[in-house]
Amino acid sequence: MKKIALKDLIFQSMIAATYVVLSLVFKDISFGMIQFRISEILVILILFSPKHLIGVSIGVLISNLFSPIAAFDVPIGTSATIIAGLLMILFRRKAWTIIFPTIVNAFAIGWMLWFALDYPFWESVGFVALGQFVITIVFGLPLYMFLKNSIDIKEILEDDKKAL
């Protein structure tokens, strides 16, 4: 079994904490049928390293504890994030894989909102997809491209590759 480095544990904790803080600071737009969960921009970190799925998933789990429908949001929302992240990893973390969180969350969260709150199914799917698309594609993808070409990030990524 591979040991987890302290810096990895700290970094994943920072990712999770950042996700939770962003979700709660913007709580009014983070939960509900129309949601623009600013914290979802952190899924771009999975494009840099698969291990960042851990921090993002823990952040989602903790954030969803504060959801008005936590009993549904914790298992379904967290599972949707894990599935989307695994799909990103499975397809080798290319930039285009950032679409997976939009697709998976749209249907998983859309279904959850329909089931738990009796919202119209296709409207829920559409609004969740819209919010997720804006955060991850419109804002997240350019941020990923900028960070990918950053000298400081390249140094961190090289350190990650050496650690693997």
C-alpha positions in Angstrom: 0.0 0.0 0.0 1.3 3.4 -1.0 1.8 5.9 1.8 0.0 9.3 1.5 2.5 12.2 1.8 1.6 14.8 4.4 1.7 17.5 1.7 -0.9 15.6 -0.3 -3.1 15.2 2.7 -2.8 19.0 3.4 -3.5 19.9 -0.2 -6.6 17.7 -0.4 -7.8 19.2 2.9 -7.3 22.7 1.4 -9.2 21.8 -1.7 -12.1 20.4 0.4 -12.1 23.4 2.7 -12.1 25.8 -0.3 -15.0 23.9 -1.9 -17.0 24.1 1.3 -16.3 27.8 1.9 -17.2 28.8 -1.7 -20.4 26.7 -1.4 -21.5 28.2 1.8 -20.5 31.8 1.0 -22.6 31.6 -2.1 -25.2 29.3 -0.5 -28.1 31.2 -2.2 -26.9 30.2 -5.6 -25.3 26.8 -4.7 -28.4 24.9 -3.9 -31.8 24.5 -5.7 -33.1 24.1 -9.2 -31.2 27.1 -10.5 -27.7 26.7 -9.2 -24.4 28.3 -10.0 -22.1 26.5 -7.6 -19.0 28.6 -7.8 -17.1 25.9 -5.9 -17.5 23.5 -8.9 -14.7 25.4 -10.6 -12.4 23.3 -8.5 -13.1 20.2 -10.6 -10.5 21.6 -13.0 -7.9 20.5 -10.5 -8.7 16.9 -11.5 -7.3 17.8 -14.9 -3.9 18.4 -13.2 -3.9 15.2 -11.1 -6.3 12.4 -10.4 -5.6 12.6 -6.7 -7.4 16.0 -6.6 -10.7 14.1 -7.0 -10.3 13.2 -3.3 -10.3 16.8 -2.1 -13.1 17.8 -4.4 -15.3 14.9 -3.4 -14.8 15.5 0.3 -15.6 19.2 -0.3 -18.8 18.2 -2.1 -19.8 15.8 0.7 -19.3 18.3 3.4 -21.0 21.1 1.4 -24.0 18.9 0.7 -24.5 18.4 4.5 -25.7 22.0 4.4 -28.2 21.4 1.6 -31.9 21.8 2.3 -32.3 18.2 1.1 -29.1 16.8 2.6 -30.5 13.3 2.9 -30.6 13.1 -0.9 -27.8 15.6 -1.8 -25.1 13.9 0.3 -25.2 10.5 -1.4 -26.4 11.6 -4.9 -24.4 14.8 -5.3 -21.2 13.2 -3.9 -21.6 10.1 -6.1 -22.2 12.3 -9.1 -19.0 14.2 -8.5 -17.0 10.9 -8.0 -18.5 9.5 -11.2 -17.7 12.6 -13.2 -14.2 12.8 -11.8 -13.6 9.1 -12.6 -14.8 9.7 -16.1 -12.3 12.6 -16.4 -9.5 10.3 -15.2 -10.6 7.4 -17.4 -10.4 9.6 -20.5 -6.9 10.7 -19.5 -7.8 14.2 -18.1 -7.9 16.0 -21.5 -9.4 19.5 -21.4 -12.6 18.3 -23.1 -13.3 15.9 -20.2 -14.4 18.9 -18.2 -17.8 18.4 -19.8 -18.4 15.2 -17.7 -19.3 17.2 -14.5 -21.9 19.1 -16.5 -23.5 16.0 -18.0 -23.4 13.8 -14.9 -24.6 16.5 -12.5 -27.3 17.7 -14.8 -29.0 14.2 -14.8 -28.1 13.1 -11.2 -29.0 16.4 -9.5 -31.9 17.1 -12.0 -33.3 13.7 -11.1 -32.7 14.3 -7.4 -34.6 17.7 -7.5 -37.4 16.0 -9.4 -37.6 13.1 -6.9 -37.1 15.0 -3.7 -38.8 18.4 -4.4 -41.1 17.5 -7.2 -39.5 20.0 -9.6 -40.1 19.5 -13.3 -37.6 16.9 -14.4 -36.4 18.4 -17.7 -36.3 21.9 -16.3 -34.2 20.7 -13.4 -31.8 18.9 -15.7 -31.6 22.0 -17.9 -31.0 24.5 -15.2 -28.4 22.3 -13.4 -26.7 21.8 -16.7 -26.7 25.5 -17.5 -25.2 26.4 -14.1 -22.6 23.7 -14.2 -21.7 24.6 -17.8 -21.2 28.2 -17.0 -19.0 27.5 -14.0 -16.9 24.6 -15.4 -16.7 25.4 -19.1 -17.2 29.2 -19.5 -15.1 30.1 -16.4 -13.2 26.9 -15.5 -11.8 25.9 -18.9 -10.1 29.3 -19.5 -8.8 29.2 -15.9 -7.4 25.7 -16.5 -5.7 26.8 -19.7 -4.2 29.8 -17.9 -3.0 27.7 -15.0 -1.7 24.9 -17.3 0.7 27.4 -18.9 1.7 29.1 -15.7 5.4 28.5 -14.7 4.6 28.0 -11.0 2.0 25.4 -11.8 4.4 23.6 -14.1 6.9 23.3 -11.2 4.2 21.9 -8.9 3.1 19.4 -11.5 6.6 18.3 -12.0 6.9 17.7 -8.3 3.6 15.7 -8.5 5.0 13.5 -11.3 8.1 12.8 -9.4 6.1 11.8 -6.3 4.0 9.3 -8.4 
